[in-house]
Amino acid sequence: MGVNGEINVVSLIDVMMLLMVIFMITAPIMQGGVEIQLPKADVRPLDAKSNVVVTIDRRGRIYADEVLLSDQEFAGSIKALSTRKGGTGVTVRADEGVPYGVVLRVIASIKAAGMDVGLVGEPESPL
């Protein structure tokens, strides 16, 4: 009887499929960030890799890169945070239920620090 020269890849395919399922389940969880409901609008993607991401949740709490800050802490540290990250801009993510005045105060603090502001929204679904 001769030597069988075939490679059995069925078990390797099983392992690959299991890893793919694990990654599909964990990828949405790993996105992180503060949980908010973004407003829907006709928006285009932002390139904000070097920007500080400021998030305002439904209760009006301000997070700079997922760190909770008071209004005074935020106003005093936004320039330093952005400079440390190497960017010249700030990306603002605000929950759609946040009062306009809260968002306006955050944007005013960012502008007072001489930074550029980008707003994040959820793309509208096509009809």
N, C-alpha and C positions, 0 to 999 in steps of 0.2 A: 504494500500500500504506500502511495506517495505522500509527500509533505503538502499540506494545504497552505497555499500562499495568499489566502484572502484575509482582509482585515474586517473584523466585525465592528461596524460603526453605529449599530442600533443603540447601544448603551450610551455612546457619546451624544447621539442626537437627543436621547431622553434627557440627559443632563443639560444640554443646551436649551431645550424647550423649557425645562424647569427654571433655569436661570432667567430666561426671557420673561416668563410669567412673574417671577419675583420682581424684576426690574419694572415691569409694566404696573405692578401694584404699588411699588414704593416710589416711583418717580413723581407722581403728583404730591405725595406727602413731603418729599424732600425739597419742594420749592420754597418752603418756609415763609417767613414774613408774618406780618400782623394780618389776621383775618378780617377783611373788609369786603363790602359790596361796592364795586366800582360803578360809577354812572356810565350809561351807554351813550355813545355818540359816534359820529363818523370820524374816527381817528386813524392816524397812521402810526406805525411803531417808532419808538424812541430808541436811540442808541445811548444808553445811560450807564455804560460799564464803569466809568470813572466818577459818576455823579453820586452824591449822597442821596439816599432815598429817604424822604420824609413821609411818614404815614400818619394820617389822622383817622382814628377809629370813630365809630358811631357816637361814642360818649365824649368826643372832643379831645381825647388824650393824644399827645404828640409823641411820635417815635422817630428817632433819627437812626437809621440802620438798625432797627429793632430794639433800640435802647429807649426806654421811657424817659421823657424830659418834661419839666414844667415849662410854662411859657417863658419865664425869666431865664432858665437854663438854656432853652433853645435859642432865644435871641442872643445870648452872650456867647454861645459856642458854635453857631452854624458856620461862621467863617473859618474857624480853626478846624472843624470837622472836614469841611470841603477841601481845605488846603492840605490836610494830612492825607486825604485820599487821592490827591493829585488832580482833582477836577476843578472846573470853574463854574459848575452848575449844580443845581439841586433839582431832583425829580420829586414832585409832590403827588402822593396817592391819597386821596380822601374818600371816605365812605360817602355814598350818595345821600345819606341821612344827616350828614354833618351840616350845621347851620352855616350859611354863607359868611357870616362875620368871623367865625373861627378860621376858615380857610383864608379869608382876606388878611387877618392878623398874621398868619404864618407867612403868606406871600410877602407882606409888607416887611417882616423881619428879614426875610431872605434878600429882598431888594435893598433894604437899608445896609446890609452887609456887602453890597456890590456884586451879588451873585446873579446868574441867569436862572430862570425858573422854567421847568417843563411840567405840564400836568398830564396825569395818566388817566385814561378812560378805557372802558371795555368796548371793543368794536360792536356795532349793531349787527344783529343777525339779518341776513338777506331775506326779503319777503318771499 
